[in-house]
Amino acid sequence: MGKSAMKTTRLELKLPEELRDHLRLVSQKCDLKPEQIALQALRYYLPILESGLHQELASWDRLSDEALVNFEKTLETD
């Protein structure tokens, strides 16, 4: 389906200022509209979230956080 034939709908988001500023910066650096970046991000992340992979990644994050805390504790005792 070509771009001109794609049906679209308007979606309004409230972003924290930090994220909005980062989006603007990346938009300018990459010469892309913020809307294009948001659309590509959704196309990338929605299938990941749908597949449940995000749960596995969150588990990895928790485990790595625990490992870091344990490692830091060993440094404090030395």
N, C-alpha and C positions, 0 to 999 in steps of 0.2 A: 504494500500500500504506500503510495507516494506521500510526501509531506503535505501536499495540497489537499489530498483526499482524507487525511487523518482527522477524525473527529476529536475535538478538544473540549475541555471544560476548565473553568477558572477555579483555582485553589489558592486560598490566602493562608499564609503561615505567619505566626508570630515567632520571630527568632530572637534569641538573646543577642544583645549588641555585639558581643565578641564574635559570635558565629556569623552575624550579618556582615561585620567588617571583614572577616576572613573570606567570606563568599565574594565580597566585592573585590578584594585584593586578588584572589585567584581568577576571578572573572576578567579583570584587567590584564593580568599576566598572560592568561591563555587566550585572550581575545575571544571570549565566549560570553554570551548573555548569562546572567545568573539563573534564568529559567532553564537554559540548556544544561547547566551543571546539575541543577536539582533534578531534572528529568533523567539524566544519565545515572545519577546516584540512585534514584528510585528503581530504574530498570535493573541496576546491579544488585541492590540490597533486597528487594522484595522477594526474589526467588530464594535467596539465602534464608531469609526469615521464614518463608513458607516451608522450606525443607527441614527446618529444625536445626540446621547447622549452627545457628546463633546460640542455641543452648549448649552445644558442645564447646564452642569457642568461649562462652561465658565460664564453663567449667574449667577450661584451660587457664583462663585469666585468674580464677580463684586459686587454683593450685599454684600458679606462678607467684601470686601475691603471698601465699602462705610460705612458699619456699624462700622468698625474699626476706620475709620477716624472720624466719628461722635463721637464715644466713646472717642477717644483721645482729641477731642475738648472739651468735658465736663471735662476732667481731667485738661486741661489747664486753665479753668475758675475757678476751685476750689482753 
